[in-house]
Amino acid sequence: MADVLILEFDAVSTAQYDQVNETLGIDMASGAGDWPAGLLSHTGAASESGGLAVVEVWESQQHQEEFMNTRLGPALGKSGIPEPRRAEWLTLAGHQHA
């Protein structure tokens, strides 16, 4: 079964989120781009307190680790995004696109 990653960031703007996606070559509006291997779904959401949450479904934690080490980590650094205040892995129990 796939794994779910929840990341929560404090004081990260949607402009920074957009910048990371641009660096990665991903267009969130159209869904086009250079998506990483093993990523099944991605959702980014801004909080009322000025933070950002990301929820992703991955084929495996190893796929996400490879992406983090090769592409995402450098893109986060380039955009000045700090370490998340929460990074939690969950085992997927069910997943359906409506």
DSSP file (Angstrom, degrees, kcal/mol; ACC not computed):
  #  RESIDUE AA STRUCTURE BP1 BP2  ACC     N-H-->O    O-->H-N    N-H-->O    O-->H-N    TCO  KAPPA ALPHA  PHI   PSI    X-CA   Y-CA   Z-CA
    1    1 A M              0   0    0      0, 0.0    92,-0.1     0, 0.0    91,-0.0   0.000 360.0 360.0 360.0 151.7    0.0    0.0    0.0
    2    2 A A        -     0   0    0     89,-0.1    90,-2.0    58,-0.1     2,-0.3  -0.148 360.0-123.1 -72.0 168.8    1.1    3.6   -0.6
    3    3 A D  E     -AB  58  91A   0     55,-2.5    55,-3.2    88,-0.2     2,-0.4  -0.889  12.1-141.7-118.1 148.0    2.3    6.0    2.0
    4    4 A V  E     -AB  57  90A   0     86,-3.2    86,-2.7    -2,-0.3     2,-0.5  -0.908  10.6-159.7-110.3 134.5    1.0    9.5    2.8
    5    5 A L  E     -AB  56  89A   0     51,-2.7    51,-2.5    -2,-0.4     2,-0.5  -0.966   2.9-166.8-115.3 127.7    3.3   12.4    3.7
    6    6 A I  E     -AB  55  88A   0     82,-2.5    82,-2.3    -2,-0.5     2,-0.4  -0.966   7.9-178.2-112.7 124.3    2.0   15.4    5.6
    7    7 A L  E     -AB  54  87A   0     47,-2.8    47,-2.9    -2,-0.5     2,-0.4  -0.986   4.5-171.4-121.3 131.5    4.2   18.5    5.8
    8    8 A E  E     -AB  53  86A   0     78,-2.3    77,-2.2    -2,-0.4    78,-1.5  -0.990   4.9-170.4-125.3 128.2    3.3   21.7    7.6
    9    9 A F  E     -A   52   0A   0     43,-3.4    43,-2.1    -2,-0.4     3,-0.4  -0.918  14.2-140.1-117.4 140.0    5.3   24.9    7.3
   10   10 A D  S    S+     0   0    0     -2,-0.4    41,-0.2    41,-0.2     3,-0.1  -0.760  83.3   5.4 -92.6 145.2    5.1   28.1    9.4
   11   11 A A  S    S+     0   0    0     -2,-0.3     2,-0.5    38,-0.2    40,-0.2   0.861  87.9 139.0  52.3  45.8    5.4   31.4    7.6
   12   12 A V        -     0   0    0     38,-0.8    -1,-0.2    -3,-0.4     2,-0.1  -0.988  40.6-146.7-119.4 123.8    5.6   30.0    4.1
   13   13 A S     >  -     0   0    0     -2,-0.5     4,-2.0     1,-0.1     5,-0.1  -0.378  23.9-117.2 -87.6 163.8    3.7   32.0    1.5
   14   14 A T  H  > S+     0   0    0      1,-0.2     4,-2.8     2,-0.2     5,-0.2   0.807 117.1  61.3 -67.1 -27.9    1.8   30.8   -1.6
   15   15 A A  H  > S+     0   0    0      2,-0.2     4,-2.1     1,-0.2    -1,-0.2   0.906 105.2  46.5 -63.5 -40.5    4.3   32.8   -3.6
   16   16 A Q  H  > S+     0   0    0      2,-0.2     4,-2.4     1,-0.2    -2,-0.2   0.905 111.4  51.7 -66.5 -41.1    7.2   30.7   -2.1
   17   17 A Y  H  X S+     0   0    0     -4,-2.0     4,-2.2     1,-0.2    -2,-0.2   0.928 110.7  48.3 -58.9 -46.5    5.2   27.5   -2.9
   18   18 A D  H  X S+     0   0    0     -4,-2.8     4,-2.4     1,-0.2    -1,-0.2   0.888 109.2  53.7 -61.6 -39.4    4.7   28.8   -6.5
   19   19 A Q  H  X S+     0   0    0     -4,-2.1     4,-2.5     2,-0.2    -2,-0.2   0.909 107.6  50.1 -63.3 -42.6    8.4   29.5   -6.7
   20   20 A V  H  X S+     0   0    0     -4,-2.4     4,-2.1     1,-0.2    -1,-0.2   0.935 111.5  48.6 -60.8 -45.9    9.3   26.0   -5.6
   21   21 A N  H  X>S+     0   0    0     -4,-2.2     5,-3.0     1,-0.2     4,-0.7   0.885 110.6  51.0 -62.6 -38.6    7.0   24.5   -8.2
   22   22 A E  H ><5S+     0   0    0     -4,-2.4     3,-0.8     3,-0.2    -1,-0.2   0.925 109.5  50.1 -63.5 -43.8    8.4   26.8  -10.9
   23   23 A T  H 3<5S+     0   0    0     -4,-2.5    -2,-0.2     1,-0.2    -1,-0.2   0.870 111.5  49.4 -60.3 -37.1   11.9   25.6  -10.0
   24   24 A L  H 3<5S-     0   0    0     -4,-2.1    10,-0.3    -5,-0.2    -1,-0.2   0.595 116.1-115.9 -78.5 -11.4   10.8   22.0  -10.2
   25   25 A G  T <<5 +     0   0    0     -3,-0.8     9,-1.9    -4,-0.7     2,-0.4   0.847  69.3 136.8  78.4  35.0    9.2   22.6  -13.6
   26   26 A I  B   < -D   33   0B   0     -5,-3.0     2,-0.8     7,-0.3    -1,-0.3  -0.963  43.3-156.3-120.2 130.1    5.6   21.9  -12.4
   27   27 A D     >  -     0   0    0      5,-3.2     4,-2.7    -2,-0.4     5,-0.4  -0.885   5.8-170.6-104.1 103.4    2.6   24.0  -13.4
   28   28 A M  T  4 S+     0   0    0     -2,-0.8    -1,-0.2     1,-0.2     5,-0.0   0.810  82.0  59.8 -65.6 -29.2    0.0   23.5  -10.6
   29   29 A A  T  4 S+     0   0    0      1,-0.2    -1,-0.2     3,-0.1    -2,-0.0   0.907 122.0  21.4 -67.0 -41.1   -2.7   25.3  -12.6
   30   30 A S  T  4 S-     0   0    0     -3,-0.3    -2,-0.2     2,-0.2    -1,-0.2   0.662  97.9-126.7-100.1 -19.1   -2.6   22.9  -15.6
   31   31 A G     <  +     0   0    0     -4,-2.7    -3,-0.2     1,-0.3     4,-0.1   0.425  65.8 133.5  84.4  -1.5   -1.0   19.8  -13.9
   32   32 A A        +     0   0    0     -5,-0.4    -5,-3.2     2,-0.1    -1,-0.3  -0.449  30.8  71.7 -79.3 153.4    1.7   19.7  -16.6
   33   33 A G  B    S-D   26   0B   0     -7,-0.2     2,-1.5    -2,-0.1    -7,-0.3  -0.838  87.7 -40.0 140.6-172.4    5.3   19.4  -15.7
   34   34 A D        -     0   0    0     -9,-1.9    -8,-0.1    -2,-0.3    -2,-0.1  -0.563  59.8-176.8 -92.5  70.1    8.2   17.2  -14.5
   35   35 A W        -     0   0    0     -2,-1.5     2,-0.1    -4,-0.1     3,-0.1  -0.386  29.9-105.2 -69.0 146.0    6.4   15.3  -11.7
   36   36 A P    >   -     0   0    0      0, 0.0     3,-1.5     0, 0.0    -1,-0.1  -0.387  35.9 -97.8 -74.6 150.5    8.6   13.0   -9.7
   37   37 A A  T 3  S+     0   0    0      1,-0.2    30,-0.2    26,-0.1     3,-0.1  -0.400 107.8  23.3 -61.0 137.4    8.5    9.2  -10.1
   38   38 A G  T 3  S+     0   0    0      1,-0.3    21,-3.0    -2,-0.1     2,-0.5   0.307  84.9 128.4  90.0  -9.2    6.4    7.5   -7.5
   39   39 A L  E <   +C   58   0A   0     -3,-1.5    -1,-0.3    19,-0.2    19,-0.2  -0.715  28.7 176.4 -83.1 123.4    4.2   10.5   -6.7
   40   40 A L  E     -     0   0A   0     17,-3.3     2,-0.3    -2,-0.5    18,-0.2   0.789  65.1  -5.4 -96.9 -34.2    0.5    9.6   -6.9
   41   41 A S  E     -C   57   0A   0     16,-1.5    16,-2.2     2,-0.0    -1,-0.4  -0.982  56.0-164.0-159.4 154.3   -1.1   12.8   -5.7
   42   42 A H  E     +C   56   0A   0     -2,-0.3     2,-0.4    14,-0.2    14,-0.2  -0.998   6.2 179.5-142.6 133.5   -0.1   16.2   -4.3
   43   43 A T  E     -C   55   0A   0     12,-1.8    12,-2.5    -2,-0.4     2,-0.4  -0.995   4.7-170.8-135.0 129.8   -2.1   18.9   -2.6
   44   44 A G  E     +C   54   0A   0     -2,-0.4     2,-0.4    10,-0.2    10,-0.2  -0.968  10.8 178.3-117.8 137.5   -0.8   22.2   -1.3
   45   45 A A  E     -C   53   0A   0      8,-2.8     8,-3.0    -2,-0.4     2,-0.3  -0.999  23.4-133.2-144.0 137.5   -2.9   24.5    0.9
   46   46 A A  E     -C   52   0A   0     -2,-0.4     6,-0.2     6,-0.2     2,-0.2  -0.669  22.8-140.0 -87.2 141.7   -2.4   27.8    2.6
   47   47 A S    >   -     0   0    0      4,-2.4     3,-1.6    -2,-0.3    -1,-0.0  -0.636  20.9-117.2 -97.4 159.9   -3.5   28.2    6.2
   48   48 A E  T 3  S+     0   0    0      1,-0.3    -1,-0.1    -2,-0.2    -2,-0.0   0.746 113.3  62.5 -64.8 -23.1   -5.2   31.2    7.7
   49   49 A S  T 3  S-     0   0    0      1,-0.0    -1,-0.3     0, 0.0   -38,-0.2   0.391 124.7 -97.9 -85.9   4.3   -2.2   31.7   10.0
   50   50 A G  S <  S+     0   0    0     -3,-1.6   -38,-0.8     1,-0.3     2,-0.1   0.650  86.7 115.3  91.4  15.7    0.2   32.3    7.1
   51   51 A G        -     0   0    0    -40,-0.2    -4,-2.4   -41,-0.2     2,-0.4  -0.415  55.9-127.9-106.1-174.1    1.6   28.8    6.8
   52   52 A L  E     -AC   9  46A   0    -43,-2.1   -43,-3.4    -6,-0.2     2,-0.4  -0.998  11.6-161.2-139.3 140.3    1.4   26.1    4.2
   53   53 A A  E     -AC   8  45A   0     -8,-3.0    -8,-2.8    -2,-0.4     2,-0.4  -0.961   4.4-166.9-121.0 142.0    0.4   22.4    4.4
   54   54 A V  E     -AC   7  44A   0    -47,-2.9   -47,-2.8    -2,-0.4     2,-0.5  -0.997   2.3-172.3-128.0 130.8    1.3   19.8    1.8
   55   55 A V  E     +AC   6  43A   0    -12,-2.5   -12,-1.8    -2,-0.4     2,-0.3  -0.990  13.6 175.6-124.0 123.5   -0.3   16.3    1.6
   56   56 A E  E     -AC   5  42A   0    -51,-2.5   -51,-2.7    -2,-0.5     2,-0.5  -0.944  24.7-147.2-129.6 148.7    1.2   13.8   -0.8
   57   57 A V  E     -AC   4  41A   0    -16,-2.2   -17,-3.3    -2,-0.3   -16,-1.5  -0.977  25.0-174.8-113.8 125.8    0.5   10.2   -1.6
   58   58 A W  E     -AC   3  39A   0    -55,-3.2   -55,-2.5    -2,-0.5   -19,-0.2  -0.880  36.8-129.6-120.3 149.0    3.7    8.3   -2.7
   59   59 A E  S    S-     0   0    0    -21,-3.0     2,-0.3    -2,-0.3   -20,-0.1   0.858  95.9 -11.3 -59.7 -35.3    4.2    4.7   -4.0
   60   60 A S     >  -     0   0    0    -22,-0.3     4,-1.3   -58,-0.1     3,-0.3  -0.986  63.1-114.2-160.2 158.3    6.9    4.5   -1.3
   61   61 A Q  H  > S+     0   0    0     -2,-0.3     4,-2.4     1,-0.2     5,-0.2   0.814 114.9  63.3 -64.3 -29.9    8.8    6.6    1.1
   62   62 A Q  H  > S+     0   0    0      1,-0.2     4,-2.2     2,-0.2    -1,-0.2   0.871  98.8  53.5 -64.8 -37.4   12.0    5.7   -0.9
   63   63 A H  H  > S+     0   0    0     -3,-0.3     4,-2.1     2,-0.2    -1,-0.2   0.931 111.3  45.6 -61.5 -44.7   10.5    7.5   -3.9
   64   64 A Q  H  X S+     0   0    0     -4,-1.3     4,-3.0     1,-0.2    -2,-0.2   0.902 110.2  54.0 -66.6 -39.5   10.0   10.7   -1.9
   65   65 A E  H  X S+     0   0    0     -4,-2.4     4,-2.5     2,-0.2    -1,-0.2   0.908 108.7  49.1 -61.1 -42.7   13.4   10.5   -0.3
   66   66 A E  H  X S+     0   0    0     -4,-2.2     4,-2.1     2,-0.2     5,-0.3   0.929 113.0  47.4 -61.1 -46.2   15.0   10.3   -3.8
   67   67 A F  H  X>S+     0   0    0     -4,-2.1     4,-2.7     1,-0.2     5,-2.5   0.914 112.2  50.0 -61.7 -44.3   13.0   13.3   -4.9
   68   68 A M  I  <>S+     0   0    0     -4,-3.0     5,-2.2     4,-0.2    -2,-0.2   0.924 113.7  45.1 -60.7 -45.3   13.9   15.2   -1.7
   69   69 A N  I  <5S+     0   0    0     -4,-2.5    -1,-0.2    -5,-0.2    -2,-0.2   0.836 123.9  31.4 -70.4 -33.5   17.6   14.5   -2.1
   70   70 A T  I  <5S-     0   0    0     -4,-2.1    -2,-0.2    -5,-0.2    -3,-0.2   0.812 137.2  -4.2 -98.3 -32.2   17.9   15.3   -5.8
   71   71 A R  I  X5S+     0   0    0     -4,-2.7     4,-1.8    -5,-0.3    -3,-0.2   0.709 121.5  51.3-130.0 -49.9   15.3   18.0   -6.6
   72   72 A L  I  ><S+     0   0    0     -5,-2.5     4,-2.9     2,-0.2     5,-0.2   0.926 105.8  54.2 -69.9 -45.0   13.0   19.2   -3.8
   73   73 A G  H  ><S+     0   0    0     -5,-2.2     4,-2.3    -6,-0.4    -1,-0.2   0.940 112.0  44.4 -54.5 -51.4   15.6   19.9   -1.1
   74   74 A P  H  > S+     0   0    0      0, 0.0     4,-2.4     0, 0.0    -1,-0.2   0.890 113.4  51.6 -60.8 -38.1   17.6   22.2   -3.4
   75   75 A A  H  X S+     0   0    0     -4,-1.8     4,-1.5     2,-0.2    -2,-0.2   0.897 109.7  49.3 -66.0 -39.7   14.4   23.9   -4.6
   76   76 A L  H  <>S+     0   0    0     -4,-2.9     5,-2.4     2,-0.2     4,-0.4   0.923 112.0  48.9 -63.1 -44.0   13.2   24.5   -1.0
   77   77 A G  H ><5S+     0   0    0     -4,-2.3     3,-1.2    -5,-0.2    -2,-0.2   0.906 108.2  53.2 -61.6 -43.2   16.6   26.0   -0.2
   78   78 A K  H 3<5S+     0   0    0     -4,-2.4    -1,-0.2     1,-0.3    -2,-0.2   0.831 111.2  47.3 -61.2 -33.2   16.6   28.3   -3.2
   79   79 A S  T 3<5S-     0   0    0     -4,-1.5    -1,-0.3    -5,-0.2    -2,-0.2   0.428 113.6-117.4 -90.3   0.1   13.1   29.6   -2.2
   80   80 A G  T < 5 +     0   0    0     -3,-1.2    -3,-0.2    -4,-0.4    -2,-0.1   0.776  56.1 159.6  72.3  26.9   14.2   30.2    1.5
   81   81 A I      < -     0   0    0     -5,-2.4    -1,-0.2    -6,-0.2    -2,-0.1  -0.722  31.3-138.3 -87.7 126.5   11.7   27.7    2.9
   82   82 A P        -     0   0    0      0, 0.0     3,-0.1     0, 0.0    -1,-0.1  -0.169  36.4 -72.0 -75.1 172.2   12.6   26.5    6.4
   83   83 A E        -     0   0    0      1,-0.1     2,-0.1     2,-0.1     0, 0.0  -0.324  62.6 -99.6 -56.6 144.9   12.3   22.9    7.7
   84   84 A P        -     0   0    0      0, 0.0   -75,-0.3     0, 0.0     3,-0.1  -0.383  16.4-138.2 -68.0 148.5    8.6   21.9    8.2
   85   85 A R  S    S+     0   0    0    -77,-2.2     2,-0.4     1,-0.2   -76,-0.2   0.724  94.9  31.0 -77.0 -20.1    7.3   22.1   11.7
   86   86 A R  E     +B    8   0A   0    -78,-1.5   -78,-2.3     2,-0.0     2,-0.3  -0.992  59.6 167.3-138.4 130.6    5.6   18.8   11.0
   87   87 A A  E     +B    7   0A   0     -2,-0.4     2,-0.4   -80,-0.2   -80,-0.2  -0.896  19.1 166.8-139.2 108.9    6.6   16.0    8.8
   88   88 A E  E     -B    6   0A   0    -82,-2.3   -82,-2.5    -2,-0.3     2,-0.4  -0.985  25.3-149.0-134.2 132.8    4.6   12.8    9.3
   89   89 A W  E     -B    5   0A   0     -2,-0.4     2,-0.3   -84,-0.2   -84,-0.2  -0.819  18.4-176.3 -96.6 137.3    4.3    9.6    7.3
   90   90 A L  E     -B    4   0A   0    -86,-2.7   -86,-3.2    -2,-0.4     2,-0.6  -0.943  29.4-115.4-128.3 151.8    1.0    7.7    7.4
   91   91 A T  E     -B    3   0A   0     -2,-0.3   -88,-0.2   -88,-0.2     2,-0.2  -0.792  38.8-116.0 -87.1 125.1    0.1    4.3    5.9
   92   92 A L        +     0   0    0    -90,-2.0     3,-0.1    -2,-0.6    -1,-0.0  -0.400  34.1 177.2 -65.0 127.8   -2.6    4.9    3.3
   93   93 A A        -     0   0    0      1,-0.4     2,-0.3    -2,-0.2    -1,-0.2   0.679  69.8 -11.6-101.0 -25.7   -5.9    3.2    4.2
   94   94 A G        -     0   0    0      2,-0.0    -1,-0.4     0, 0.0     2,-0.3  -0.925  57.6-174.2-172.0 148.6   -7.9    4.4    1.3
   95   95 A H        +     0   0    0     -2,-0.3     2,-0.3    -3,-0.1    -3,-0.0  -0.952   9.8 165.3-154.9 128.8   -7.7    6.9   -1.6
   96   96 A Q        -     0   0    0     -2,-0.3     2,-0.5     0, 0.0    -2,-0.0  -0.983  29.7-136.2-147.9 133.4  -10.2    8.0   -4.2
   97   97 A H              0   0    0     -2,-0.3    -2,-0.0     1,-0.1     0, 0.0  -0.789 360.0 360.0 -85.5 128.7  -10.3   10.9   -6.6
   98   98 A A              0   0    0     -2,-0.5    -1,-0.1     0, 0.0     0, 0.0   0.452 360.0 360.0 -87.2 360.0  -13.8   12.4   -6.6
